[in-house]
Amino acid sequence: MSIDLDDPKRFRTLAGQAHQVAMNMLRPISRKYDRAEHAYPQELDLLAAMIDGLSESGANEGAGAAGVRRDTGDPVDTGEGVRNGANLASVMSIAEMCWGDVGLLLSMPRQGLGNSAIASVADDEQLERFAGVWAAMAITEPGTGSDSASITTTAVRDGDEYVINGEKIYVTSGERADHVVVWASLDRSLGRAAIKSFVVPKGTPGMRVDRLEHKLGIKASDTATIIFEDCRVPKENLLGSPEIDAKQGFAGAMATFDNTRPLVAAMAVGCARAALDLTRDLLEQAGVVVDHDRPASTQSAAAAKLLQLEADWEGARLLMLQAAWLADNRRPNSLEASMAKAKAGRVGSDVTLSCVELCGTLGYSEAELLEKWARDSKILDIFEGTQQIQKLIVARRVLGLSSAELR
């Protein structure tokens, strides 16, 4: 089975439509909601309705952040062909949307990262029951960042319900979403194997939004601290199997990241592309023309730097596509998902900051969106697992070592 990393023809129309939305709907309001932190972008309601309509018609091919799922029984299992599916469509469309604005993409109704969690681990009954919800994802705690296995939030079985207690911070769309996917431990003495995810509807007694964070970037997106105090949810709201499998360990919960990390890589790829495009235009206006047919050493320092940034960007983009393609073809992609996230997260920050430098005062001022993209891109190197954690995961996979053997 081989992979062709040209954009699949069947998704080019989708990507083109996403680019038009980014240019005509997101870019014009980008600065407005960067300044109006915590204000809900009402303009997104129309866009969300359009995406919902596409979903109902089956014409969206998986566009948006909501979700990606690996179906069973696909003919690809036999090695008879390849498939370009929802994962690839999602990363392509998200990259285009984030060419417009990352914070606004993260604010899209019913396109939350919690939706990807549901798509990744829910059973068929749960997929049907939670269809159409807007789900945030609550993992990070005050004492637990990228080491998701050490979370302290607990979920204790009590009859037909689970009782959740704990505190979650930096929950994207934590106030706006109508559901929250909460990661909690069924038994902390059993370690990471006991960690499960639960769908908690907004307004459930015992769950409250404690505060909204003021942030460096993605200000259009609300980021909340949520407290759970004896919060009861039906046992049916535990995603996937309630059984604690020590052999499987953390794999069930971590399957979520195999799907969401390529999506975050796509966000970084889109934001960095926006910075590169604008910087090239601004350099040309200043008389600096970038020639892709000549060696960098024969061009100006600014042109040579832009060529290097574009090469780094292309590497991140190809890793993103590879991780998504593997998921579509139901092949293990944990290594590739972390590689894509690590590369794109670093490249996103490097590209956007370098573009600010190349454009000097124009890059640093609010006259252009370059400074905003530099601020927005930093979170993409942090959430869904930091740069350092991704490199650790990659090292473990490459060397064949467990988390206990390589910490």
C-alpha positions as CSV (number, residue, x, y, z in Angstrom):
1,M,0.0,0.0,0.0
2,S,1.5,3.4,-1.0
3,I,0.6,6.9,-0.2
4,D,0.4,9.8,-2.6
5,L,0.6,13.1,-0.7
6,D,-0.8,15.3,-3.4
7,D,-4.1,16.8,-2.3
8,P,-6.8,14.2,-3.2
9,K,-8.9,15.5,-6.0
10,R,-12.1,14.6,-4.2
11,F,-11.2,17.0,-1.4
12,R,-10.0,19.9,-3.5
13,T,-13.4,21.5,-3.7
14,L,-13.9,21.1,0.0
15,A,-10.5,22.8,0.7
16,G,-11.3,25.5,-1.7
17,Q,-14.6,26.2,0.0
18,A,-13.0,26.3,3.4
19,H,-10.4,28.7,2.0
20,Q,-13.2,31.0,0.8
21,V,-14.9,30.9,4.2
22,A,-11.6,31.7,5.9
23,M,-11.0,34.6,3.6
24,N,-14.5,36.1,3.4
25,M,-16.0,35.2,6.8
26,L,-13.2,34.7,9.3
27,R,-10.4,37.1,8.3
28,P,-12.8,40.2,8.3
29,I,-13.8,39.6,12.0
30,S,-10.4,38.2,13.2
31,R,-9.2,41.4,14.8
32,K,-12.6,42.2,16.2
33,Y,-12.8,39.1,18.4
34,D,-9.1,39.3,19.3
35,R,-9.9,42.5,21.0
36,A,-13.3,41.4,22.4
37,E,-12.0,38.5,24.5
38,H,-14.7,36.2,25.8
39,A,-17.3,37.7,23.5
40,Y,-19.1,34.9,21.5
41,P,-18.7,35.4,17.7
42,Q,-22.3,35.5,16.6
43,E,-21.2,35.4,13.0
44,L,-20.2,31.8,13.4
45,D,-23.8,30.7,13.9
46,L,-24.6,31.0,10.2
47,L,-21.4,29.1,9.3
48,A,-22.2,26.3,11.8
49,A,-25.7,26.0,10.3
50,M,-24.1,25.6,6.9
51,I,-21.8,22.8,8.1
52,D,-24.7,21.1,9.9
53,G,-26.6,21.1,6.6
54,L,-23.6,19.6,4.8
55,S,-23.3,16.9,7.5
56,E,-27.0,16.0,7.2
57,S,-26.7,15.7,3.4
58,G,-23.5,13.6,3.7
59,A,-21.7,16.1,1.5
60,N,-19.1,17.4,4.0
61,E,-16.7,14.5,3.8
62,G,-15.8,14.9,7.5
63,A,-15.0,18.6,7.3
64,G,-14.5,20.4,10.6
65,A,-12.9,19.5,13.9
66,A,-15.7,17.3,15.1
67,G,-14.8,14.2,14.0
68,V,-13.1,11.3,12.7
69,R,-13.7,7.6,13.3
70,R,-12.1,4.4,12.2
71,D,-14.8,2.2,10.9
72,T,-14.4,-1.6,11.1
73,G,-14.8,-4.1,8.4
74,D,-13.3,-1.8,5.7
75,P,-12.0,-3.5,2.6
76,V,-8.7,-1.6,3.1
77,D,-8.0,-4.3,5.8
78,T,-7.1,-6.7,3.0
79,G,-4.6,-4.4,1.4
80,E,-6.6,-4.2,-1.8
81,G,-6.6,-0.4,-2.0
82,V,-6.3,2.9,-0.2
83,R,-8.8,5.3,1.2
84,N,-8.8,9.0,1.6
85,G,-11.5,9.6,4.2
86,A,-12.8,11.8,7.0
87,N,-9.4,12.3,8.7
88,L,-7.7,13.6,5.6
89,A,-10.7,15.8,4.7
90,S,-10.7,17.2,8.3
91,V,-7.0,18.2,8.3
92,M,-7.2,19.8,4.9
93,S,-10.3,21.8,5.7
94,I,-9.0,22.8,9.2
95,A,-5.7,24.0,7.8
96,E,-7.7,26.3,5.4
97,M,-10.0,27.6,8.1
98,C,-7.0,28.4,10.3
99,W,-5.4,30.3,7.4
100,G,-8.4,32.6,8.4
101,D,-8.3,32.4,12.2
102,V,-7.4,29.7,14.7
103,G,-9.5,31.2,17.6
104,L,-12.6,31.4,15.5
105,L,-12.2,27.8,14.3
106,L,-11.9,26.7,17.9
107,S,-15.1,28.6,18.6
108,M,-17.2,26.8,16.0
109,P,-20.3,25.3,17.5
110,R,-20.4,21.5,17.5
111,Q,-16.8,21.3,16.2
112,G,-15.1,20.9,19.6
113,L,-12.2,18.6,20.5
114,G,-14.6,16.8,22.7
115,N,-16.5,15.8,19.6
116,S,-13.4,14.1,18.3
117,A,-13.1,12.3,21.6
118,I,-16.6,11.0,21.2
119,A,-15.9,10.0,17.6
120,S,-12.8,8.2,18.7
121,V,-14.0,6.0,21.6
122,A,-17.8,6.0,21.8
123,D,-19.8,2.9,20.9
124,D,-22.5,3.0,18.2
125,E,-25.3,3.7,20.6
126,Q,-23.4,6.6,22.1
127,L,-22.5,8.0,18.7
128,E,-26.2,8.1,17.9
129,R,-27.2,9.5,21.3
130,F,-24.6,12.3,21.2
131,A,-24.9,13.2,17.6
132,G,-25.2,17.0,17.2
133,V,-23.8,18.0,20.6
134,W,-21.1,20.6,21.0
135,A,-18.5,18.9,23.3
136,A,-15.5,20.5,25.0
137,M,-12.7,18.3,26.3
138,A,-11.5,18.5,29.9
139,I,-8.2,16.9,30.6
140,T,-5.7,19.3,32.1
141,E,-5.7,19.9,35.9
142,P,-3.8,22.4,38.1
143,G,-1.1,19.8,38.9
144,T,-1.3,17.8,35.7
145,G,-0.5,19.1,32.3
146,S,0.7,16.9,29.5
147,D,1.1,13.8,31.7
148,S,-2.5,12.8,31.3
149,A,-2.0,9.6,33.1
150,S,-1.5,11.4,36.5
151,I,-4.9,13.1,36.6
152,T,-6.6,13.2,40.0
153,T,-10.2,13.8,39.0
154,T,-12.2,10.7,40.1
155,A,-15.4,9.0,39.0
156,V,-16.9,6.6,41.5
157,R,-19.7,4.2,40.6
158,D,-22.8,4.6,42.6
159,G,-25.6,2.4,41.4
160,D,-26.6,3.5,37.9
161,E,-24.5,6.7,38.1
162,Y,-20.9,7.8,38.3
163,V,-20.0,10.6,40.8
164,I,-17.3,12.9,39.5
165,N,-15.1,15.1,41.7
166,G,-12.2,17.3,40.6
167,E,-11.0,20.4,38.9
168,K,-10.2,20.9,35.2
169,I,-8.4,23.9,33.8
170,Y,-7.8,25.4,30.3
171,V,-11.0,23.7,28.9
172,T,-11.4,25.1,25.3
173,S,-15.1,26.1,24.8
174,G,-15.7,25.1,28.4
175,E,-18.4,27.8,28.9
176,R,-20.0,27.8,25.4
177,A,-20.2,24.0,24.7
178,D,-23.3,22.2,25.7
179,H,-21.4,19.0,26.8
180,V,-18.0,18.4,28.3
181,V,-16.0,15.2,27.9
182,V,-14.2,14.8,31.2
183,W,-11.3,12.5,31.8
184,A,-11.4,10.9,35.3
185,S,-10.0,7.8,37.1
186,L,-12.3,5.0,38.2
187,D,-9.6,3.8,40.7
188,R,-6.5,5.9,41.2
189,S,-4.7,2.9,42.8
190,L,-4.8,1.2,39.4
191,G,-3.0,3.9,37.6
192,R,-3.5,4.9,34.0
193,A,-5.5,1.8,33.1
194,A,-8.4,3.2,35.2
195,I,-8.7,6.5,33.3
196,K,-11.9,6.9,31.3
197,S,-13.8,9.7,29.7
198,F,-17.3,10.8,30.5
199,V,-19.8,13.0,28.7
200,V,-21.3,15.5,31.1
201,P,-24.2,17.7,29.8
202,K,-24.0,21.4,30.6
203,G,-26.2,22.3,33.6
204,T,-25.6,19.0,35.3
205,P,-25.8,19.6,39.1
206,G,-22.3,19.6,40.6
207,M,-20.6,21.0,37.5
208,R,-19.8,24.7,37.3
209,V,-17.6,27.0,35.3
210,D,-15.4,28.7,37.9
211,R,-13.7,31.3,35.6
212,L,-12.5,32.2,32.1
213,E,-8.8,32.6,31.4
214,H,-7.2,35.7,29.9
215,K,-4.7,34.4,27.3
216,L,-1.8,35.3,25.0
217,G,-3.7,34.3,21.9
218,I,-6.8,32.6,20.5
219,K,-8.8,35.2,22.4
220,A,-11.9,34.5,20.4
221,S,-12.0,31.1,22.0
222,D,-13.2,30.8,25.6
223,T,-11.0,28.9,27.9
224,A,-12.6,27.8,31.2
225,T,-11.8,26.3,34.6
226,I,-14.5,23.8,35.5
227,I,-15.2,22.4,39.0
228,F,-16.9,19.1,39.6
229,E,-18.3,18.5,43.1
230,D,-20.3,15.3,43.5
231,C,-21.4,15.6,39.9
232,R,-23.6,12.7,38.9
233,V,-23.8,11.3,35.4
234,P,-25.6,8.2,34.1
235,K,-23.3,5.2,33.8
236,E,-24.2,5.1,30.1
237,N,-22.2,8.4,29.7
238,L,-18.9,6.6,30.2
239,L,-17.4,6.5,26.7
240,G,-16.5,3.0,25.4
241,S,-16.0,0.1,27.8
242,P,-16.3,0.6,31.6
243,E,-13.9,-2.4,32.1
244,I,-10.4,-1.7,33.5
245,D,-8.0,-3.6,31.3
246,A,-4.5,-3.5,32.8
247,K,-3.1,-5.0,29.6
248,Q,-4.6,-2.4,27.4
249,G,-3.6,0.2,29.9
250,F,-4.1,3.8,28.8
251,A,-4.6,2.9,25.1
252,G,-8.4,3.4,25.1
253,A,-8.2,6.9,26.4
254,M,-5.1,7.8,24.4
255,A,-6.8,6.7,21.1
256,T,-8.5,10.2,21.3
257,F,-5.1,11.8,20.7
258,D,-4.3,9.7,17.7
259,N,-7.2,11.6,16.0
260,T,-6.9,15.0,17.6
261,R,-3.2,15.6,17.3
262,P,-3.2,15.7,13.5
263,L,-6.1,18.2,13.8
264,V,-4.0,20.5,16.0
265,A,-1.1,20.0,13.5
266,A,-3.5,21.2,10.8
267,M,-4.3,24.3,12.8
268,A,-0.6,25.1,13.1
269,V,0.0,24.4,9.4
270,G,-2.9,26.8,8.4
271,C,-1.8,29.6,10.7
272,A,1.8,29.4,9.5
273,R,0.7,29.3,5.9
274,A,-1.2,32.6,6.4
275,A,2.0,34.2,7.8
276,L,4.1,33.0,4.9
277,D,1.6,34.2,2.3
278,L,1.4,37.7,3.8
279,T,5.1,38.0,4.4
280,R,5.9,37.1,0.8
281,D,3.5,39.8,-0.3
282,L,4.9,42.4,2.0
283,L,8.5,41.6,1.0
284,E,7.6,41.9,-2.7
285,Q,6.1,45.3,-2.0
286,A,9.4,46.2,-0.4
287,G,11.3,45.1,-3.5
288,V,12.4,41.7,-2.1
289,V,11.4,39.0,-4.6
290,V,11.7,35.3,-3.6
291,D,12.8,33.1,-6.5
292,H,12.1,29.4,-5.9
293,D,14.2,28.5,-9.0
294,R,17.5,29.9,-7.6
295,P,19.7,28.7,-4.7
296,A,19.0,30.5,-1.4
297,S,22.7,31.4,-1.2
298,T,22.4,33.6,-4.3
299,Q,19.4,35.6,-2.9
300,S,18.9,38.2,-0.2
301,A,19.0,37.2,3.4
302,A,15.2,37.9,3.7
303,A,14.5,35.7,0.7
304,A,16.7,32.9,1.9
305,K,15.0,33.0,5.3
306,L,11.6,32.7,3.7
307,L,12.7,29.8,1.6
308,Q,13.9,28.0,4.7
309,L,10.6,28.7,6.5
310,E,8.7,27.3,3.6
311,A,10.7,24.1,3.6
312,D,10.1,23.6,7.3
313,W,6.4,24.3,6.7
314,E,6.2,21.7,3.9
315,G,7.7,19.1,6.2
316,A,5.1,19.8,8.8
317,R,2.3,19.6,6.2
318,L,3.4,16.3,4.9
319,L,3.6,14.7,8.4
320,M,0.1,16.0,9.0
321,L,-1.2,14.4,5.9
322,Q,0.6,11.1,6.6
323,A,-0.9,10.9,10.1
324,A,-4.4,11.5,8.8
325,W,-4.0,9.1,5.9
326,L,-2.9,6.3,8.2
327,A,-6.0,6.8,10.3
328,D,-8.2,6.7,7.2
329,N,-6.6,3.4,6.2
330,R,-7.0,2.0,9.7
331,R,-3.3,1.7,10.3
332,P,-1.6,2.6,13.7
333,N,-0.7,6.2,13.7
334,S,0.3,7.1,17.3
335,L,3.9,7.7,16.3
336,E,3.0,9.7,13.2
337,A,0.3,11.7,15.0
338,S,2.9,12.8,17.6
339,M,5.5,13.5,15.0
340,A,3.1,15.7,13.1
341,K,2.0,17.5,16.3
342,A,5.6,18.0,17.4
343,K,6.8,19.2,14.0
344,A,3.8,21.4,13.2
345,G,3.7,22.9,16.7
346,R,7.3,24.0,16.6
347,V,7.2,25.1,12.9
348,G,4.1,27.1,13.5
349,S,5.7,29.2,16.3
350,D,9.0,29.5,14.4
351,V,7.4,30.6,11.1
352,T,5.0,33.1,12.6
353,L,7.6,34.7,14.9
354,S,10.2,34.8,12.0
355,C,7.6,36.4,9.7
356,V,7.1,39.1,12.4
357,E,10.9,39.7,12.4
358,L,11.1,39.8,8.6
359,C,8.4,42.4,8.3
360,G,9.9,44.6,11.1
361,T,7.7,47.3,12.5
362,L,4.9,46.3,10.1
363,G,5.0,42.8,11.5
364,Y,5.0,43.9,15.1
365,S,2.2,46.4,14.9
366,E,-1.5,45.8,14.6
367,A,-1.5,47.2,11.1
368,E,-1.3,43.5,9.9
369,L,-2.4,40.2,11.5
370,L,1.2,38.9,11.7
371,E,1.6,39.7,15.4
372,K,-1.8,38.1,16.1
373,W,-0.8,34.9,14.3
374,A,2.4,34.7,16.3
375,R,0.4,34.9,19.5
376,D,-2.2,32.4,18.3
377,S,0.3,29.8,17.1
378,K,2.0,29.3,20.5
379,I,-0.9,27.4,22.0
380,L,-0.7,24.9,19.1
381,D,2.7,23.8,20.4
382,I,1.3,23.3,23.9
383,F,-2.2,21.9,24.0
384,E,-3.0,18.3,23.1
385,G,0.5,17.4,24.5
386,T,3.5,19.8,24.6
387,Q,6.4,19.7,22.2
388,Q,8.5,17.9,24.9
389,I,5.8,15.3,25.5
390,Q,5.5,14.6,21.8
391,K,9.2,14.0,21.5
392,L,9.1,11.7,24.4
393,I,6.3,9.7,22.8
394,V,8.2,9.5,19.5
395,A,11.4,8.3,21.3
396,R,9.4,5.6,23.1
397,R,7.9,4.4,19.9
398,V,11.1,4.4,17.9
399,L,13.1,2.7,20.7
400,G,10.4,0.3,21.7
401,L,10.4,1.4,25.4
402,S,7.5,1.8,27.8
403,S,6.6,5.0,29.6
404,A,8.1,3.5,32.8
405,E,11.4,2.7,30.9
406,L,11.7,6.2,29.3
407,R,10.4,9.1,31.3
